[in-house]
Amino acid sequence: MARVAGHFGEWLQGRLGPDGPVVLVTLPCPRLSVSVVEGGPVNIPHSNAALQRFFDDLEISAPDLQGFGLALDMQLGSGCGASTASLLALAKWAGAVASADRLARACVAAEGASDPLMFDTPENLLWASRKGEIVDRLPSLPDYEIIGGFWGAPTQTDPGSDAFPDIEDLVAAWKQAKSLEEHAVLASQSASRLDAATRNPPPISDICRRLGAVGHIRAHTGNARGFVFHPGSVPDNWNETLIDAGFSDPLRFARAKA
C-alpha cells in the first residue's frame, strides 16, 4: 500500500516581505494520510489533465486505477495536505523514481502550489509553496505535542492568491529560536495575523488558558486549528474541551520522528 502522511496546518505562513513570495513552515502530522487502497471509490482530487501533466513531468505512465482508489484521512480544504499527498501517493504506487525536488516541481505544475511533503523533514524547510522551492533550511524544533480539530468550513487553496500577512520578521526570529515556547509564540503570532481578517475566529486565547498550551497554530488556508504543548503535558480533558468549544474531529499527535 502506498501511503503518504499529510500535515496539520503550518507553524508559519505568509509573505516573505511585503512583495516577497508566499512561504511556510509546515507542521507534519503522522495521524493524517492519503493511501492507495484496493477497492472503493477512486476519490482523486485532481482533474485528468492535472494528473496527466503530473505523470508526464515525472516521465512515467499514469497508473491504471481500475479496482483501486484513494483513502483520505482528511477533508479536502482542511489545510492538511490532501491534494499534495494524493499526488505523491499515486506517484509512489506507480513506482516513480524521482528526487524530492522533481516531485515538488511536478506537484506545482499540476496544482499550482504544493506542500513540502515529499521531503524527509519538511518542517525544517522554509518553503515557497507557489514555486515548489526551498528558500532556506531551518534548525530542528524541540519535541512537541499537538492537539487540535477543525473549525468552520473547509477552504481550498487558491494558488493564485498571495493575500497573506508579511511574516519576514517572524521568519528571522524563527531561525534564532531555541525553546518550544519561543517557536510556539511565533507560530501564534503568524496565526493571529491571519485571524485579524477572519470572521468569528474560535476562542483561541480561552482554550490556551484553560488547557495550558504554550501556543497555537492554524492552517493558513483551511480549517485546521491546533494547540502546542510540551510532550506529556496535554491535560486529560483536552478532547471534551475542544468539542465543547465547537471543534470537530479532535486529534492528538506528537512530533513525527525522522
C-alpha positions in Angstrom: 0.0 0.0 0.0 1.3 3.4 -0.9 0.8 5.8 2.0 1.9 9.5 2.3 1.4 11.4 5.6 -0.1 14.9 5.5 0.4 17.9 7.7 -1.8 19.9 10.2 -1.6 23.5 9.1 1.6 25.5 9.4 3.8 26.8 12.1 4.3 29.9 9.9 2.9 31.1 6.6 2.8 34.5 4.8 4.7 36.8 2.6 8.5 37.0 2.9 8.5 40.8 2.9 5.6 42.9 1.5 6.4 42.0 -2.1 8.0 38.6 -1.4 6.8 35.1 -2.2 4.4 33.1 -0.1 6.5 30.9 2.3 5.6 28.5 5.0 7.0 26.2 7.7 4.7 23.1 7.7 3.6 21.0 10.6 3.9 17.3 9.7 1.1 15.1 11.0 1.6 11.3 11.1 -2.1 10.8 12.1 -3.4 12.1 8.7 -2.5 10.5 5.4 -3.6 9.5 1.9 -3.3 5.9 0.8 -3.8 4.0 -2.4 -6.1 1.1 -1.5 -7.8 -1.8 -3.2 -11.5 -1.3 -3.8 -13.6 1.6 -3.0 -14.2 4.9 -4.9 -11.3 6.4 -6.9 -11.7 9.7 -5.0 -8.9 11.6 -6.7 -8.9 15.4 -6.0 -7.4 16.3 -9.4 -8.6 16.6 -12.9 -7.5 14.1 -15.6 -5.5 16.9 -17.2 -3.7 17.7 -14.0 -2.8 14.1 -13.4 -1.6 13.7 -16.9 0.6 16.7 -16.5 2.0 15.4 -13.2 2.9 12.0 -14.6 4.3 13.5 -17.9 6.6 15.7 -15.8 7.8 12.5 -14.0 8.2 10.8 -17.3 6.2 7.8 -16.3 2.8 6.4 -17.5 -0.2 7.3 -15.4 -1.2 4.2 -13.4 -4.3 2.2 -14.2 -6.5 2.7 -11.1 -9.0 0.0 -12.1 -10.0 -1.7 -8.9 -8.1 0.8 -6.7 -8.9 4.1 -5.0 -7.5 6.8 -2.7 -8.4 6.7 1.0 -8.1 10.2 2.6 -7.9 10.7 6.3 -8.7 14.4 5.9 -11.2 16.5 4.1 -10.1 18.5 1.0 -9.7 22.1 2.0 -8.9 21.3 5.7 -5.3 22.6 5.3 -3.8 19.1 5.9 -2.1 18.5 2.5 -4.7 16.2 0.9 -4.0 17.4 -2.6 -0.2 17.1 -2.5 -0.4 13.8 -0.5 -2.7 12.4 -3.1 -0.3 13.1 -6.0 2.6 11.7 -4.0 0.7 8.5 -3.1 -0.1 7.9 -6.7 3.5 8.5 -7.8 4.7 6.1 -5.1 2.2 3.5 -6.1 3.1 3.9 -9.8 6.8 3.3 -8.9 8.1 6.7 -9.7 11.8 7.2 -9.1 12.3 10.9 -8.7 14.1 13.3 -6.3 12.0 15.3 -3.8 12.8 18.5 -5.8 11.5 16.9 -9.0 8.3 15.7 -7.3 7.8 19.2 -5.9 8.1 20.8 -9.3 5.7 18.2 -10.8 3.2 18.9 -8.0 3.3 22.7 -8.5 2.9 22.2 -12.3 -0.2 20.0 -11.7 -1.9 22.0 -8.9 -0.3 25.5 -8.8 1.0 25.1 -5.2 2.5 22.3 -3.1 3.2 21.4 0.4 6.8 20.0 1.1 5.5 16.5 2.0 8.0 14.9 -0.4 10.9 15.8 1.8 12.1 13.7 4.8 12.0 16.5 7.3 9.6 19.1 5.8 9.3 21.2 9.0 13.0 22.0 8.7 12.3 23.9 5.4 11.3 27.5 4.7 9.2 26.5 1.7 7.9 28.7 -1.2 4.7 26.9 -1.8 3.8 28.5 -5.1 7.2 27.9 -6.6 7.9 24.4 -5.1 11.3 25.6 -3.9 13.3 25.6 -0.7 14.1 29.1 0.4 16.1 28.2 3.4 16.9 25.3 5.7 15.9 25.6 9.3 17.1 24.1 12.6 15.1 21.2 14.1 12.4 22.1 16.5 12.3 20.8 20.1 9.9 17.9 20.7 6.3 18.8 21.0 2.8 17.5 21.2 -0.2 18.9 19.3 -3.9 18.7 19.9 -6.5 20.2 17.6 -9.5 19.9 15.4 -11.4 21.7 12.7 -13.3 24.9 13.0 -15.8 26.1 10.4 -15.9 25.1 6.8 -13.0 23.8 4.7 -11.4 26.3 2.3 -9.4 25.0 -0.6 -6.1 26.8 -1.5 -6.2 29.4 -4.3 -2.7 29.0 -5.8 -3.1 32.4 -7.4 -3.7 34.2 -4.2 -0.9 35.9 -2.3 -3.2 37.7 0.2 -1.2 36.8 3.3 0.4 38.9 6.0 4.1 39.8 5.9 6.0 37.4 8.2 9.6 38.3 7.4 10.1 39.3 11.0 8.7 36.0 12.3 11.0 34.0 9.9 14.0 35.9 11.1 13.1 35.2 14.8 12.3 31.6 14.0 15.8 31.0 12.8 17.1 32.2 16.2 14.5 30.5 18.4 15.7 27.7 20.7 12.9 26.7 23.0 9.5 25.3 22.2 8.0 28.4 23.9 9.8 30.7 21.5 8.6 28.7 18.5 5.1 28.5 19.8 4.9 32.3 20.4 6.0 32.9 16.8 3.5 30.4 15.4 0.8 32.0 17.5 1.7 35.4 16.0 1.6 34.0 12.5 -1.9 32.5 13.1 -3.1 35.7 14.8 -2.1 37.9 11.9 -4.4 35.9 9.7 -7.1 35.7 12.3 -7.2 39.5 12.3 -9.0 39.3 9.0 -11.1 36.2 10.0 -14.8 36.4 10.8 -15.8 34.7 14.0 -12.5 33.1 14.9 -12.5 30.3 17.5 -11.9 31.2 21.2 -8.2 30.5 20.9 -6.9 32.5 23.9 -9.5 31.0 26.2 -8.6 27.4 25.1 -4.9 28.1 25.5 -5.5 29.4 29.1 -7.8 26.6 30.1 -5.6 23.8 28.8 -2.2 25.4 29.4 -1.0 25.4 25.8 2.2 27.2 25.1 0.9 28.4 21.8 -1.4 27.7 18.9 -1.2 27.0 15.1 -3.7 27.1 12.2 -4.0 26.1 8.6 -3.4 29.4 6.9 -5.7 28.1 4.1 -8.1 25.6 5.5 -9.9 25.0 8.8 -7.4 23.0 10.9 -6.6 24.6 14.3 -4.2 23.3 16.8 -2.5 23.9 20.2 1.1 23.3 21.2 2.3 21.5 24.3 5.4 20.1 25.8 5.4 16.3 25.4 3.3 14.7 28.1 1.7 17.9 29.3 -1.7 17.7 27.5 -4.5 17.6 30.1 -6.9 14.7 30.2 -9.9 16.9 29.4 -8.5 18.2 26.1 -10.9 16.3 23.9 -14.1 17.4 25.6 -12.7 21.0 25.8 -12.3 21.2 22.1 -15.7 19.6 21.4 -17.4 22.0 23.8 -15.7 24.9 22.1 -17.1 23.9 18.7 -14.3 21.9 17.1 -14.9 18.8 15.1 -12.8 15.6 14.8 -10.3 16.3 17.6 -7.0 14.6 17.2 -3.7 14.4 19.1 -0.2 13.7 17.8 3.4 14.1 18.8 6.3 15.2 16.7 7.0 12.8 13.8 10.5 11.4 14.4 12.7 11.1 11.4 
